[in-house]
């Protein structure tokens, strides 16, 4: 159901003790490769190796960290135990991916999302230390764009993602681009096939 929802431009977002609510906002917030903005301070932080960034090494810990973040104007979290189990299974199957920011042996932040075809659907991020989630997200975004991702779906507008270059586009345009890029076969060889019979890379 989750994979079918993403293919249709839907994503889940609700609070505890509510039925699953599916969203398809208009406008949609997306990040294109050419729009990615890395501030001079973040460039300095990344080049200074303050955080060690890994991919797909601690997916369960990342999604759990995201579920525990207290967010302004939100009661509880939509990342319930059922959702954690569902996305972890998608990770085990090769569709859900995470990026982790480490400070020594401490998981200081991270982010996760779903890849289908040439689209990455960003879901959530968390940070225990300053700029840890940004470091993880920027490193992941650069990797994804190098690996032929057309855009990262950021879902709803946030000042945080706007500062990184994300822009709003009409839902009609989003759905058109979504359909086009779900059907794209990346030029480079992948080692895991997705549900549309194309290839995705398991990092």
C-alpha positions, 0 to 999 in steps of 0.5 A: 500500500505504501509503495502504491501510494508513493506512485500516485503522489500520496504519502501518510501523515497523521497523529497517534490514535487517528486513522491513516490519512493520505496527503497530496499537497498543492503545491508540492515541495521538491528539490532539483539537483541544480537548486541544491544550496549548501551554505559556506558554513555547511561546506566548512562543516562537511569539509572538516569532517565534523560528522562521519556520514554513512548510508543504510547502516542504522535504518531502524535507529534513524526512523526511531530517532525521527519518531521521537523528535518533538515538532512545533505545532504537532501532537505526537508523531505519525511514525507509529510502531506500525509505520516503523515496522512497515518502512523497516521492511521496505528498507530490508527489501531495498526501497527505503534508505537512510543516511546517518551522521556520526560523532564518534560512536554516537548517532547524532542525526540522520534522515530516511526516505523511499526510492522508486525509479528516478525519484527519492521521496524524503520522509523525515530527519532528526538531529541530536547535535547541531547541523547533524541532520543537514550534514546527512541530508546534503551528503545523501542528496549529492549521492542521489543526484549523482545517481541520476535522481530527477528530484527529491520530493520534500512534500510540504514547505519548511524553512529548513528545506527551503534554505537548502534550495527546495521549491514549490511546484503545482501538484499537476506538474509534480504528478506529470514529472512523477509519472515520467521519472518512475518509468525511467531506467537509469543508464548505469546498472543497478543490483536490485529491481524495483516494483516497476521492473527497473533498477535501483541501487542498494547503498 
